[in-house]
Amino acid sequence: MEEQGIKKIQKKQKPNDSLKKNILAYDDEKQTLFRFFGIELTAPKGLKNPRIVYISFILINCILLIILKNLIFN
């Protein structure tokens, strides 16, 4: 009975481990987008259009910052 409980726990832990490996660990397969003052911006090799993803992330964050700033100071 205890063995079944242990197997269930192990099954639940395996997807989390593989998820961490797939998303966070891309050291072997990475692509460099650009270097600026010794800072290197990298992305996983499987990511399509990584420059567009990073630029849109930066633009959306700037827009949100401006909106929040206007809401707070008005």
C-alpha positions in Angstrom: 0.0 0.0 0.0 2.8 2.4 0.8 4.5 1.5 -2.5 1.5 2.7 -4.4 1.6 6.0 -2.6 5.3 6.4 -3.3 4.8 5.6 -7.0 2.1 8.2 -7.2 4.3 10.8 -5.7 7.2 9.9 -8.1 4.8 10.2 -11.1 3.8 13.7 -9.9 7.4 14.8 -9.6 8.6 13.7 -12.9 6.7 16.2 -15.1 7.9 19.1 -12.9 11.5 18.0 -13.4 11.2 17.6 -17.1 9.4 21.0 -17.3 12.3 22.7 -15.5 14.8 21.1 -17.8 13.0 22.1 -21.0 12.2 25.7 -20.1 15.1 26.8 -17.9 18.1 24.8 -19.0 19.1 25.6 -22.5 22.8 25.9 -22.1 23.7 23.4 -24.7 21.4 24.8 -27.4 21.3 28.6 -27.3 21.6 31.4 -29.8 23.1 34.8 -29.2 20.9 37.7 -30.2 23.4 40.5 -29.5 26.1 41.6 -27.2 26.2 45.1 -25.6 28.9 46.2 -23.2 29.7 42.6 -22.3 26.1 41.7 -21.7 25.0 38.8 -23.9 21.3 38.3 -24.7 20.6 34.7 -25.5 17.5 32.7 -26.4 16.7 29.0 -26.8 17.5 27.6 -30.3 13.9 26.4 -30.8 12.4 29.8 -30.2 11.1 31.3 -33.5 11.7 35.0 -34.0 13.4 35.6 -30.6 14.1 39.3 -31.5 10.4 40.0 -31.9 9.6 38.2 -28.7 12.2 40.3 -26.7 11.3 43.6 -28.4 7.6 43.1 -27.8 8.3 42.2 -24.1 10.2 45.4 -23.7 7.6 47.6 -25.5 4.7 46.1 -23.6 6.5 46.7 -20.3 7.3 50.3 -21.2 3.6 50.9 -22.2 2.4 49.4 -18.9 4.9 51.5 -17.0 3.7 54.7 -18.6 0.0 53.8 -18.0 0.7 53.1 -14.3 2.7 56.2 -13.9 -0.1 58.3 -15.4 -2.7 56.6 -13.1 -0.6 57.1 -10.0 0.3 60.8 -10.5 -3.1 62.0 -11.8 
